[in-house]
């Protein structure tokens, strides 16, 4: 009976890892450009203690590897909104100064005159953070080039080249999630850049990409995990009842 209780308890513990990943995905179902992670993976862990050396147990490990499946694209008409096409990612500056990546494209100019996204991460260009002259109207082309013009100028105002978004194609690399929620090259140290390949990354101007998390699928999986948890708790309670019944039979009459 103790072994059955141990097995049920281990099942609850291993499912908690998958539940954390699922709850995080569900909480970001409406976040712009959010990408879900792959489910937890199982690895064999040797059981220490008395017994045979061949005893191994399956243990769940959160991989947190990014799914770059595209989310729904919503046209906004806002000149500074962009949606990353296919498996392109936008290079931004992490809070600690590292180079990181994201799919969030709700761009804006902060009070310091620098371009940032809705999460407050500075957007990087060819020479570092992109600075926008004050009072200029910004437009972004599908190749990532940024132009600005003075709306107060009369007549046909010429657009001035500002910089180019540092876009990267992530179709040939695996991306992992950093502690701050941004993306990094999986298996590499934080701040590692993605090498340029043959595919030219593109974006969709005046549009935003929604989260690729399916709310219905996530809720269904969460309900399934809740029922599995209840089943394991019932097993533990039944074992407790059987153990108490066995103990009462051993009492002297």
Short mmCIF file of the C-alpha atoms (twelve columns), coordinates in Angstrom:
data_MODEL
# 
_entry.id   MODEL 
# 
loop_
_atom_site.group_PDB 
_atom_site.id 
_atom_site.type_symbol 
_atom_site.label_atom_id 
_atom_site.label_alt_id 
_atom_site.label_comp_id 
_atom_site.label_asym_id 
_atom_site.label_seq_id 
_atom_site.Cartn_x 
_atom_site.Cartn_y 
_atom_site.Cartn_z 
_atom_site.pdbx_PDB_model_num 
ATOM 1   C CA . UNK A 1   0.000   0.000  0.000   1 
ATOM 2   C CA . UNK A 2   2.833   2.373  0.803   1 
ATOM 3   C CA . UNK A 3   4.229   1.792  -2.678  1 
ATOM 4   C CA . UNK A 4   0.893   2.683  -4.298  1 
ATOM 5   C CA . UNK A 5   0.652   5.881  -2.237  1 
ATOM 6   C CA . UNK A 6   4.226   6.742  -3.230  1 
ATOM 7   C CA . UNK A 7   3.357   6.208  -6.917  1 
ATOM 8   C CA . UNK A 8   0.272   8.442  -6.697  1 
ATOM 9   C CA . UNK A 9   2.218   11.122 -4.871  1 
ATOM 10  C CA . UNK A 10  4.970   11.002 -7.484  1 
ATOM 11  C CA . UNK A 11  2.363   11.349 -10.251 1 
ATOM 12  C CA . UNK A 12  0.920   14.486 -8.625  1 
ATOM 13  C CA . UNK A 13  4.406   15.955 -8.285  1 
ATOM 14  C CA . UNK A 14  5.341   15.293 -11.915 1 
ATOM 15  C CA . UNK A 15  2.065   16.706 -13.224 1 
ATOM 16  C CA . UNK A 16  2.697   19.948 -11.335 1 
ATOM 17  C CA . UNK A 17  5.526   20.804 -13.750 1 
ATOM 18  C CA . UNK A 18  3.264   20.435 -16.779 1 
ATOM 19  C CA . UNK A 19  0.527   22.378 -15.014 1 
ATOM 20  C CA . UNK A 20  2.844   25.354 -14.447 1 
ATOM 21  C CA . UNK A 21  3.647   25.543 -18.166 1 
ATOM 22  C CA . UNK A 22  -0.037  25.212 -19.066 1 
ATOM 23  C CA . UNK A 23  -1.177  27.895 -16.611 1 
ATOM 24  C CA . UNK A 24  1.477   30.290 -17.938 1 
ATOM 25  C CA . UNK A 25  0.248   29.730 -21.501 1 
ATOM 26  C CA . UNK A 26  -3.361  30.243 -20.475 1 
ATOM 27  C CA . UNK A 27  -2.527  33.480 -18.640 1 
ATOM 28  C CA . UNK A 28  -0.988  34.890 -21.841 1 
ATOM 29  C CA . UNK A 29  -3.757  33.890 -24.235 1 
ATOM 30  C CA . UNK A 30  -4.411  37.574 -25.031 1 
ATOM 31  C CA . UNK A 31  -0.794  38.817 -24.942 1 
ATOM 32  C CA . UNK A 32  0.431   40.300 -28.223 1 
ATOM 33  C CA . UNK A 33  3.000   38.063 -29.937 1 
ATOM 34  C CA . UNK A 34  3.092   35.487 -27.114 1 
ATOM 35  C CA . UNK A 35  4.375   32.037 -28.074 1 
ATOM 36  C CA . UNK A 36  3.526   28.884 -26.164 1 
ATOM 37  C CA . UNK A 37  6.119   26.377 -25.006 1 
ATOM 38  C CA . UNK A 38  6.392   22.695 -25.749 1 
ATOM 39  C CA . UNK A 39  5.036   20.375 -23.109 1 
ATOM 40  C CA . UNK A 40  7.293   18.871 -20.491 1 
ATOM 41  C CA . UNK A 41  9.645   16.076 -21.461 1 
ATOM 42  C CA . UNK A 42  10.342  12.882 -19.536 1 
ATOM 43  C CA . UNK A 43  13.813  11.820 -18.544 1 
ATOM 44  C CA . UNK A 44  15.023  8.757  -16.679 1 
ATOM 45  C CA . UNK A 45  16.461  9.396  -13.229 1 
ATOM 46  C CA . UNK A 46  18.293  6.743  -11.239 1 
ATOM 47  C CA . UNK A 47  16.651  6.031  -7.886  1 
ATOM 48  C CA . UNK A 48  19.173  6.294  -5.085  1 
ATOM 49  C CA . UNK A 49  18.985  4.083  -2.003  1 
ATOM 50  C CA . UNK A 50  18.951  0.395  -1.148  1 
ATOM 51  C CA . UNK A 51  17.989  -1.923 -3.964  1 
ATOM 52  C CA . UNK A 52  19.165  -2.833 -7.431  1 
ATOM 53  C CA . UNK A 53  21.270  -0.344 -9.431  1 
ATOM 54  C CA . UNK A 54  18.911  -0.768 -12.374 1 
ATOM 55  C CA . UNK A 55  16.067  1.158  -10.697 1 
ATOM 56  C CA . UNK A 56  15.106  4.218  -12.758 1 
ATOM 57  C CA . UNK A 57  12.110  6.511  -12.544 1 
ATOM 58  C CA . UNK A 58  10.586  8.840  -15.130 1 
ATOM 59  C CA . UNK A 59  10.808  12.499 -14.154 1 
ATOM 60  C CA . UNK A 60  9.076   15.412 -15.877 1 
ATOM 61  C CA . UNK A 61  11.279  18.326 -16.951 1 
ATOM 62  C CA . UNK A 62  10.005  21.622 -18.367 1 
ATOM 63  C CA . UNK A 63  11.744  22.194 -21.694 1 
ATOM 64  C CA . UNK A 64  10.352  25.732 -22.199 1 
ATOM 65  C CA . UNK A 65  11.213  25.522 -25.892 1 
ATOM 66  C CA . UNK A 66  9.299   28.059 -27.948 1 
ATOM 67  C CA . UNK A 67  6.636   27.087 -30.469 1 
ATOM 68  C CA . UNK A 68  6.904   29.556 -33.351 1 
ATOM 69  C CA . UNK A 69  3.529   28.567 -34.764 1 
ATOM 70  C CA . UNK A 70  2.023   31.822 -36.123 1 
ATOM 71  C CA . UNK A 71  -0.850  33.387 -34.229 1 
ATOM 72  C CA . UNK A 72  -3.772  35.302 -35.760 1 
ATOM 73  C CA . UNK A 73  -2.743  38.524 -37.512 1 
ATOM 74  C CA . UNK A 74  -4.951  41.545 -36.801 1 
ATOM 75  C CA . UNK A 75  -4.818  44.662 -38.988 1 
ATOM 76  C CA . UNK A 76  -4.640  47.771 -36.801 1 
ATOM 77  C CA . UNK A 77  -3.828  50.553 -39.271 1 
ATOM 78  C CA . UNK A 78  -1.357  51.988 -36.741 1 
ATOM 79  C CA . UNK A 79  1.908   52.931 -38.504 1 
ATOM 80  C CA . UNK A 80  4.139   51.614 -35.716 1 
ATOM 81  C CA . UNK A 81  2.469   48.208 -35.318 1 
ATOM 82  C CA . UNK A 82  4.241   45.267 -36.941 1 
ATOM 83  C CA . UNK A 83  3.557   41.528 -37.138 1 
ATOM 84  C CA . UNK A 84  6.534   39.241 -37.696 1 
ATOM 85  C CA . UNK A 85  6.038   37.033 -40.764 1 
ATOM 86  C CA . UNK A 86  6.673   33.277 -40.753 1 
ATOM 87  C CA . UNK A 87  9.447   32.515 -38.204 1 
ATOM 88  C CA . UNK A 88  11.047  35.940 -38.039 1 
ATOM 89  C CA . UNK A 89  11.892  37.450 -34.658 1 
ATOM 90  C CA . UNK A 90  12.642  41.008 -33.566 1 
ATOM 91  C CA . UNK A 91  15.910  41.751 -31.755 1 
ATOM 92  C CA . UNK A 92  15.497  43.776 -28.571 1 
ATOM 93  C CA . UNK A 93  17.597  44.717 -25.571 1 
ATOM 94  C CA . UNK A 94  16.859  42.737 -22.428 1 
ATOM 95  C CA . UNK A 95  16.657  44.543 -19.051 1 
ATOM 96  C CA . UNK A 96  20.196  43.356 -18.232 1 
ATOM 97  C CA . UNK A 97  21.549  44.654 -21.556 1 
ATOM 98  C CA . UNK A 98  21.730  41.292 -23.369 1 
ATOM 99  C CA . UNK A 99  20.575  40.769 -26.931 1 
ATOM 100 C CA . UNK A 100 17.242  38.920 -26.892 1 
ATOM 101 C CA . UNK A 101 14.349  38.233 -29.244 1 
ATOM 102 C CA . UNK A 102 10.593  38.657 -29.252 1 
ATOM 103 C CA . UNK A 103 7.537   38.493 -31.488 1 
ATOM 104 C CA . UNK A 104 5.791   41.411 -29.803 1 
ATOM 105 C CA . UNK A 105 5.452   44.222 -32.326 1 
ATOM 106 C CA . UNK A 106 3.357   46.939 -30.675 1 
ATOM 107 C CA . UNK A 107 6.073   49.573 -31.033 1 
ATOM 108 C CA . UNK A 108 6.101   53.073 -29.593 1 
ATOM 109 C CA . UNK A 109 8.505   55.934 -28.867 1 
ATOM 110 C CA . UNK A 110 9.325   56.295 -25.178 1 
ATOM 111 C CA . UNK A 111 9.899   59.662 -23.417 1 
ATOM 112 C CA . UNK A 112 13.651  59.347 -24.104 1 
ATOM 113 C CA . UNK A 113 12.974  59.249 -27.869 1 
ATOM 114 C CA . UNK A 114 13.890  55.567 -28.252 1 
ATOM 115 C CA . UNK A 115 11.832  52.901 -29.964 1 
ATOM 116 C CA . UNK A 116 10.447  50.213 -27.651 1 
ATOM 117 C CA . UNK A 117 7.702   47.591 -27.703 1 
ATOM 118 C CA . UNK A 118 4.678   47.221 -25.452 1 
ATOM 119 C CA . UNK A 119 6.745   45.389 -22.818 1 
ATOM 120 C CA . UNK A 120 9.187   48.297 -22.555 1 
ATOM 121 C CA . UNK A 121 12.109  46.500 -24.246 1 
ATOM 122 C CA . UNK A 122 14.291  48.730 -26.440 1 
ATOM 123 C CA . UNK A 123 14.190  47.743 -30.117 1 
ATOM 124 C CA . UNK A 124 17.635  47.292 -31.684 1 
ATOM 125 C CA . UNK A 125 18.742  48.470 -35.101 1 
ATOM 126 C CA . UNK A 126 22.030  48.126 -36.945 1 
ATOM 127 C CA . UNK A 127 23.788  50.407 -34.480 1 
ATOM 128 C CA . UNK A 128 22.014  49.637 -31.205 1 
ATOM 129 C CA . UNK A 129 18.788  51.095 -29.769 1 
ATOM 130 C CA . UNK A 130 16.826  53.044 -32.365 1 
ATOM 131 C CA . UNK A 131 16.361  56.769 -31.687 1 
ATOM 132 C CA . UNK A 132 13.487  58.657 -33.330 1 
ATOM 133 C CA . UNK A 133 13.642  62.461 -33.757 1 
ATOM 134 C CA . UNK A 134 10.920  64.188 -31.700 1 
ATOM 135 C CA . UNK A 135 7.709   65.101 -33.483 1 
ATOM 136 C CA . UNK A 136 8.376   62.883 -36.508 1 
ATOM 137 C CA . UNK A 137 5.810   60.528 -38.016 1 
ATOM 138 C CA . UNK A 138 7.259   57.024 -38.324 1 
ATOM 139 C CA . UNK A 139 6.532   54.419 -40.992 1 
ATOM 140 C CA . UNK A 140 7.965   50.888 -41.209 1 
ATOM 141 C CA . UNK A 141 8.410   48.910 -44.438 1 
ATOM 142 C CA . UNK A 142 8.073   45.105 -44.824 1 
ATOM 143 C CA . UNK A 143 11.878  44.732 -44.892 1 
ATOM 144 C CA . UNK A 144 12.210  46.491 -41.526 1 
ATOM 145 C CA . UNK A 145 13.470  49.854 -42.756 1 
ATOM 146 C CA . UNK A 146 12.211  52.799 -40.720 1 
ATOM 147 C CA . UNK A 147 11.418  56.169 -42.271 1 
ATOM 148 C CA . UNK A 148 10.206  59.356 -40.634 1 
ATOM 149 C CA . UNK A 149 8.788   62.612 -41.930 1 
ATOM 150 C CA . UNK A 150 7.790   65.900 -40.378 1 
ATOM 151 C CA . UNK A 151 3.964   66.131 -40.347 1 
ATOM 152 C CA . UNK A 152 4.154   69.901 -39.872 1 
ATOM 153 C CA . UNK A 153 6.013   70.397 -43.140 1 
ATOM 154 C CA . UNK A 154 3.808   71.735 -45.919 1 
ATOM 155 C CA . UNK A 155 3.743   70.150 -49.342 1 
ATOM 156 C CA . UNK A 156 5.244   66.789 -50.226 1 
ATOM 157 C CA . UNK A 157 7.447   66.093 -47.225 1 
ATOM 158 C CA . UNK A 158 10.369  63.808 -47.968 1 
ATOM 159 C CA . UNK A 159 10.749  60.759 -45.746 1 
ATOM 160 C CA . UNK A 160 14.080  60.431 -43.974 1 
ATOM 161 C CA . UNK A 161 15.723  57.050 -43.356 1 
ATOM 162 C CA . UNK A 162 16.134  56.469 -39.605 1 
ATOM 163 C CA . UNK A 163 17.403  52.908 -39.158 1 
ATOM 164 C CA . UNK A 164 16.481  49.297 -39.880 1 
ATOM 165 C CA . UNK A 165 14.972  46.838 -37.445 1 
ATOM 166 C CA . UNK A 166 17.364  44.030 -36.581 1 
ATOM 167 C CA . UNK A 167 15.261  41.103 -37.766 1 
ATOM 168 C CA . UNK A 168 16.414  37.505 -37.572 1 
ATOM 169 C CA . UNK A 169 15.122  34.302 -39.159 1 
ATOM 170 C CA . UNK A 170 14.654  31.584 -36.506 1 
ATOM 171 C CA . UNK A 171 13.521  28.785 -38.823 1 
ATOM 172 C CA . UNK A 172 16.816  26.896 -38.449 1 
ATOM 173 C CA . UNK A 173 17.369  27.367 -34.693 1 
ATOM 174 C CA . UNK A 174 15.505  26.388 -31.544 1 
ATOM 175 C CA . UNK A 175 14.492  29.195 -29.220 1 
ATOM 176 C CA . UNK A 176 14.130  28.954 -25.448 1 
ATOM 177 C CA . UNK A 177 12.477  31.305 -22.971 1 
ATOM 178 C CA . UNK A 178 14.573  33.519 -20.720 1 
ATOM 179 C CA . UNK A 179 13.724  34.369 -17.122 1 
ATOM 180 C CA . UNK A 180 12.395  37.759 -18.278 1 
ATOM 181 C CA . UNK A 181 10.058  36.165 -20.856 1 
ATOM 182 C CA . UNK A 182 12.125  37.061 -23.933 1 
ATOM 183 C CA . UNK A 183 13.537  34.474 -26.342 1 
ATOM 184 C CA . UNK A 184 17.104  33.220 -26.607 1 
ATOM 185 C CA . UNK A 185 18.952  30.621 -28.673 1 
ATOM 186 C CA . UNK A 186 18.250  27.329 -26.945 1 
ATOM 187 C CA . UNK A 187 21.364  25.662 -25.558 1 
ATOM 188 C CA . UNK A 188 23.458  28.842 -25.833 1 
ATOM 189 C CA . UNK A 189 24.354  31.481 -23.283 1 
ATOM 190 C CA . UNK A 190 22.076  34.499 -22.918 1 
ATOM 191 C CA . UNK A 191 22.904  37.245 -25.407 1 
ATOM 192 C CA . UNK A 192 23.900  34.908 -28.273 1 
ATOM 193 C CA . UNK A 193 22.774  36.354 -31.615 1 
ATOM 194 C CA . UNK A 194 21.170  34.352 -34.422 1 
ATOM 195 C CA . UNK A 195 23.429  33.984 -37.434 1 
ATOM 196 C CA . UNK A 196 22.191  35.414 -40.708 1 
ATOM 197 C CA . UNK A 197 20.964  32.760 -43.135 1 
ATOM 198 C CA . UNK A 198 19.665  32.583 -46.657 1 
ATOM 199 C CA . UNK A 199 16.094  33.469 -45.720 1 
ATOM 200 C CA . UNK A 200 15.390  37.192 -45.490 1 
ATOM 201 C CA . UNK A 201 13.108  37.920 -42.500 1 
ATOM 202 C CA . UNK A 202 9.992   39.946 -43.250 1 
ATOM 203 C CA . UNK A 203 7.252   41.689 -41.307 1 
ATOM 204 C CA . UNK A 204 3.682   42.835 -41.901 1 
ATOM 205 C CA . UNK A 205 3.270   46.601 -41.343 1 
ATOM 206 C CA . UNK A 206 0.276   48.099 -39.530 1 
ATOM 207 C CA . UNK A 207 -0.738  44.764 -38.000 1 
ATOM 208 C CA . UNK A 208 -0.256  42.801 -34.792 1 
ATOM 209 C CA . UNK A 209 0.117   39.082 -34.171 1 
ATOM 210 C CA . UNK A 210 -1.994  37.576 -31.430 1 
ATOM 211 C CA . UNK A 211 -1.011  34.755 -29.092 1 
ATOM 212 C CA . UNK A 212 -0.755  31.279 -30.623 1 
ATOM 213 C CA . UNK A 213 -2.306  29.724 -27.503 1 
ATOM 214 C CA . UNK A 214 -5.724  28.138 -28.092 1 
ATOM 215 C CA . UNK A 215 -7.883  29.000 -25.087 1 
ATOM 216 C CA . UNK A 216 -10.223 26.035 -25.693 1 
ATOM 217 C CA . UNK A 217 -7.362  23.531 -25.993 1 
ATOM 218 C CA . UNK A 218 -5.610  24.931 -22.911 1 
ATOM 219 C CA . UNK A 219 -8.793  24.811 -20.811 1 
ATOM 220 C CA . UNK A 220 -9.497  21.235 -21.934 1 
ATOM 221 C CA . UNK A 221 -6.009  20.130 -20.919 1 
ATOM 222 C CA . UNK A 222 -6.327  21.953 -17.593 1 
ATOM 223 C CA . UNK A 223 -9.625  20.163 -16.847 1 
ATOM 224 C CA . UNK A 224 -8.004  16.833 -17.760 1 
ATOM 225 C CA . UNK A 225 -5.149  17.507 -15.346 1 
ATOM 226 C CA . UNK A 226 -7.605  18.497 -12.611 1 
ATOM 227 C CA . UNK A 227 -9.467  15.191 -13.002 1 
ATOM 228 C CA . UNK A 228 -6.198  13.269 -12.932 1 
ATOM 229 C CA . UNK A 229 -5.253  15.052 -9.700  1 
ATOM 230 C CA . UNK A 230 -8.604  14.126 -8.132  1 
ATOM 231 C CA . UNK A 231 -8.110  10.491 -9.179  1 
ATOM 232 C CA . UNK A 232 -4.717  10.294 -7.486  1 
ATOM 233 C CA . UNK A 233 -6.119  11.864 -4.298  1 
ATOM 234 C CA . UNK A 234 -8.930  9.288  -4.239  1 
ATOM 235 C CA . UNK A 235 -6.381  6.487  -4.576  1 
ATOM 236 C CA . UNK A 236 -4.444  7.839  -1.576  1 
ATOM 237 C CA . UNK A 237 -7.646  8.089  0.473   1 
ATOM 238 C CA . UNK A 238 -8.663  4.520  -0.443  1 
ATOM 239 C CA . UNK A 239 -5.251  3.224  0.566   1 
ATOM 240 C CA . UNK A 240 -5.601  5.037  3.889   1 
ATOM 241 C CA . UNK A 241 -8.999  3.405  4.441   1 
ATOM 242 C CA . UNK A 242 -7.644  -0.059 3.578   1 
ATOM 243 C CA . UNK A 243 -4.667  0.453  5.862   1 
ATOM 244 C CA . UNK A 244 -6.935  1.444  8.776   1 
ATOM 245 C CA . UNK A 245 -9.160  -1.588 8.107   1 
ATOM 246 C CA . UNK A 246 -6.144  -3.902 8.117   1 
ATOM 247 C CA . UNK A 247 -4.898  -2.369 11.348  1 
ATOM 248 C CA . UNK A 248 -8.285  -2.861 13.047  1 
ATOM 249 C CA . UNK A 249 -8.280  -6.549 12.097  1 
ATOM 250 C CA . UNK A 250 -4.986  -7.032 13.907  1 
ATOM 251 C CA . UNK A 251 -6.374  -5.721 17.204  1 
ATOM 252 C CA . UNK A 252 -7.052  -8.373 19.840  1 
ATOM 253 C CA . UNK A 253 -10.747 -9.093 20.373  1 
# 
